[in-house]
Amino acid sequence: MRVVIIGAGKIGRHLARELADAGHAVTVAEIDGEVARQLAESVDALVLEGDGTSMSILKDAEVSRADWLLAVTGQDEVNLTACELAETMGADRVLARLNDPRNRATFDALGIPVVAVTDLISQLISREIDFFHLERIALLARGRISLIEVEVGPDIPARKVVDLGLPAQTVIVAVTREKDGGEVLVPRGDTVIEPGDRVLAVTSVDHEPEVRAALRRPAAAQGNDH
């Protein structure tokens, strides 16, 4: 999967590391030269120094070939513009970080899907779901992408995120672990997912059953479905 990330702040750095560790092709655009250089030295990704709303930077990032463009700067106007340009240039999917809830209507009016990180964590901690239940929390990208929560089955062996066998274009956003007092983890590729964990993931609507199967049934049982 090809992913372009706009912004190398805390969220952008985390996403770049997680996705690169999972074997995806990651490109990051960051306007701050020092931040860009530090990221380039620590993550297996192509890091471009420049404005993520610049057509030339987006062309250098090969946005037209991207499966995802994730605009996660701390400025809503930058995220909105980057997503609009990326859609125009041919990116398959875009997703913007929403910093100020007052701007949500603007994103909605332009058809740009957003994620407010504080909202997600609050929902993740407070939601009560049935054991084994897959809960669709939100639909994004005009109904093509879903945000889902799944409780990992008790017979699933503890495995790293990178070894879960999740379908393409699926990203685990967060994990809650009740046995550690409701701890919320922002996972990387080497984070171990354990039975009973509640996993929040972004995936295509078509891949929801595969994500559920990967997290609820042992690999052997999945193989027997065919």
C-alpha positions as CSV (number, residue, x, y, z in Angstrom):
1,M,0.0,0.0,0.0
2,R,1.2,3.5,-0.9
3,V,0.6,6.1,1.8
4,V,1.4,9.9,1.7
5,I,1.3,11.6,5.1
6,I,1.1,15.4,5.3
7,G,2.7,16.6,8.6
8,A,5.4,15.0,10.7
9,G,4.1,16.1,14.1
10,K,3.5,13.5,16.8
11,I,0.6,11.9,14.9
12,G,2.4,12.0,11.6
13,R,5.5,10.5,13.0
14,H,3.6,7.7,14.7
15,L,1.7,6.8,11.5
16,A,4.9,6.9,9.4
17,R,6.6,4.5,11.8
18,E,3.6,2.1,12.1
19,L,2.9,1.9,8.4
20,A,6.6,1.6,7.4
21,D,7.1,-1.1,10.0
22,A,4.1,-2.9,8.5
23,G,5.8,-2.9,5.1
24,H,3.9,-0.2,3.4
25,A,5.5,2.4,1.1
26,V,5.4,5.7,3.0
27,T,6.1,9.2,1.9
28,V,5.9,12.1,4.4
29,A,5.8,15.9,3.5
30,E,6.9,18.2,6.4
31,I,7.4,21.9,6.1
32,D,9.9,22.2,9.0
33,G,13.3,21.2,7.7
34,E,14.7,20.0,11.0
35,V,11.7,17.9,11.8
36,A,11.9,16.4,8.3
37,R,15.6,15.6,8.7
38,Q,15.0,13.9,12.1
39,L,12.2,11.8,10.7
40,A,14.2,10.8,7.7
41,E,17.0,9.5,10.0
42,S,14.6,7.4,12.1
43,V,11.9,6.0,9.8
44,D,12.1,3.9,6.6
45,A,10.2,6.4,4.6
46,L,10.7,9.0,1.9
47,V,10.6,12.3,3.7
48,L,10.1,15.5,1.6
49,E,10.8,18.9,3.1
50,G,8.1,21.3,1.9
51,D,4.5,22.5,2.1
52,G,2.0,19.7,1.8
53,T,-0.4,22.1,0.0
54,S,2.2,22.7,-2.7
55,M,1.4,21.0,-6.1
56,S,5.1,20.4,-6.7
57,I,5.5,18.6,-3.3
58,L,2.4,16.5,-3.9
59,K,3.7,15.6,-7.4
60,D,7.1,14.7,-5.9
61,A,5.2,12.5,-3.3
62,E,3.5,10.8,-6.3
63,V,0.1,11.5,-4.8
64,S,-1.5,10.3,-8.0
65,R,-0.4,6.7,-7.1
66,A,-1.3,6.9,-3.5
67,D,-3.8,4.5,-1.9
68,W,-4.2,6.9,1.0
69,L,-3.3,10.6,1.7
70,L,-3.4,11.3,5.4
71,A,-3.3,15.0,6.2
72,V,-2.5,15.2,9.9
73,T,-1.0,18.6,10.6
74,G,-2.2,20.8,13.4
75,Q,-3.9,23.2,11.0
76,D,-7.3,22.4,9.6
77,E,-6.9,24.7,6.6
78,V,-3.7,22.8,5.6
79,N,-5.3,19.4,6.0
80,L,-8.4,20.5,4.0
81,T,-6.4,21.9,1.1
82,A,-4.0,18.9,1.0
83,C,-7.0,16.5,0.8
84,E,-8.7,18.6,-1.9
85,L,-5.6,18.7,-4.0
86,A,-4.9,15.0,-3.5
87,E,-8.3,14.1,-4.7
88,T,-7.9,16.3,-7.8
89,M,-4.6,14.7,-8.5
90,G,-5.9,11.1,-8.3
91,A,-5.3,9.8,-4.8
92,D,-7.5,6.8,-4.1
93,R,-8.6,7.9,-0.6
94,V,-8.0,10.8,1.7
95,L,-8.4,11.4,5.4
96,A,-7.9,14.6,7.4
97,R,-7.2,15.2,11.0
98,L,-9.8,17.6,12.5
99,N,-8.3,19.9,15.1
100,D,-11.1,22.4,15.7
101,P,-14.6,20.8,15.8
102,R,-16.1,24.1,14.6
103,N,-14.5,23.3,11.2
104,R,-16.3,19.9,10.8
105,A,-19.1,21.4,8.7
106,T,-16.6,22.8,6.2
107,F,-15.0,19.4,5.7
108,D,-18.4,17.7,5.5
109,A,-19.6,20.2,2.9
110,L,-16.6,19.4,0.7
111,G,-16.9,15.7,1.2
112,I,-13.6,15.3,3.0
113,P,-13.7,12.6,5.7
114,V,-12.2,13.6,9.0
115,V,-10.9,11.9,12.2
116,A,-10.8,13.9,15.5
117,V,-8.3,11.9,17.6
118,T,-9.8,13.1,20.9
119,D,-13.2,12.0,19.8
120,L,-11.9,8.5,18.8
121,I,-10.1,7.9,22.1
122,S,-13.2,9.1,24.1
123,Q,-15.5,6.8,22.1
124,L,-13.0,3.9,22.4
125,I,-12.8,4.2,26.2
126,S,-16.5,4.8,26.8
127,R,-18.2,2.4,24.4
128,E,-19.7,-0.8,25.7
129,I,-19.9,-3.6,23.2
130,D,-20.9,-7.2,23.3
131,F,-18.2,-9.9,23.5
132,F,-16.9,-10.7,20.0
133,H,-19.0,-8.0,18.5
134,L,-17.8,-6.0,15.6
135,E,-19.1,-2.4,16.0
136,R,-19.0,0.0,13.0
137,I,-18.3,3.4,14.6
138,A,-18.3,5.5,11.5
139,L,-18.4,5.5,7.7
140,L,-15.8,7.6,5.9
141,A,-14.9,8.5,2.3
142,R,-18.5,8.6,1.0
143,G,-19.3,5.2,2.6
144,R,-16.3,3.3,1.2
145,I,-14.2,3.3,4.4
146,S,-15.3,2.2,7.8
147,L,-14.0,2.8,11.3
148,I,-14.7,-0.4,13.3
149,E,-14.0,-1.8,16.8
150,V,-13.5,-5.6,17.3
151,E,-12.7,-7.6,20.4
152,V,-10.0,-10.1,19.9
153,G,-11.2,-13.7,20.4
154,P,-9.9,-15.8,23.3
155,D,-8.5,-18.5,21.1
156,I,-6.3,-16.0,19.0
157,P,-2.7,-16.4,19.9
158,A,-0.8,-13.2,20.9
159,R,0.7,-11.8,17.7
160,K,2.4,-8.7,16.5
161,V,0.3,-6.3,14.4
162,V,2.5,-7.0,11.4
163,D,1.8,-10.7,11.7
164,L,-2.0,-10.5,12.0
165,G,-2.6,-11.0,8.3
166,L,-5.0,-8.1,8.0
167,P,-6.2,-7.2,4.5
168,A,-4.6,-4.5,2.4
169,Q,-5.5,-0.9,3.2
170,T,-6.3,-1.7,6.8
171,V,-4.7,0.4,9.6
172,I,-5.1,-0.3,13.3
173,V,-5.6,3.1,15.0
174,A,-5.7,2.2,18.7
175,V,-6.1,-0.8,21.1
176,T,-7.6,-0.9,24.6
177,R,-6.5,-3.5,27.1
178,E,-9.0,-4.1,30.0
179,K,-6.6,-6.2,32.0
180,D,-4.2,-3.3,32.3
181,G,-6.9,-1.0,33.7
182,G,-8.3,0.1,30.4
183,E,-4.9,1.2,28.9
184,V,-5.2,2.7,25.5
185,L,-2.3,1.8,23.1
186,V,-1.4,3.5,19.8
187,P,0.1,0.4,18.2
188,R,3.2,0.0,15.9
189,G,4.0,-2.9,13.7
190,D,5.7,-4.7,16.5
191,T,3.0,-4.1,19.1
192,V,1.6,-7.4,20.4
193,I,-2.2,-7.9,20.1
194,E,-3.5,-10.1,22.9
195,P,-6.8,-12.0,23.4
196,G,-9.4,-9.7,24.9
197,D,-7.9,-6.6,23.4
198,R,-10.4,-4.2,21.7
199,V,-9.0,-3.1,18.4
200,L,-10.0,0.1,16.6
201,A,-9.2,-0.1,12.8
202,V,-9.8,1.8,9.6
203,T,-10.6,-0.5,6.6
204,S,-12.6,-0.7,3.5
205,V,-16.3,-1.7,3.9
206,D,-15.6,-4.7,1.8
207,H,-12.8,-5.9,4.1
208,E,-14.8,-5.7,7.3
209,P,-15.4,-9.5,7.4
210,E,-11.7,-10.3,6.8
211,V,-10.7,-8.0,9.7
212,R,-13.2,-9.6,12.0
213,A,-12.0,-13.1,11.0
214,A,-8.3,-12.2,11.5
215,L,-9.1,-11.0,15.1
216,R,-11.7,-13.5,16.2
217,R,-10.5,-16.9,14.8
218,P,-7.2,-18.7,14.8
219,A,-5.3,-18.8,11.5
220,A,-6.1,-22.5,11.0
221,A,-9.8,-21.9,11.4
222,Q,-9.7,-19.1,8.9
223,G,-8.0,-21.4,6.4
224,N,-10.7,-24.0,6.9
225,D,-13.3,-21.5,5.7
226,H,-12.2,-22.1,2.1
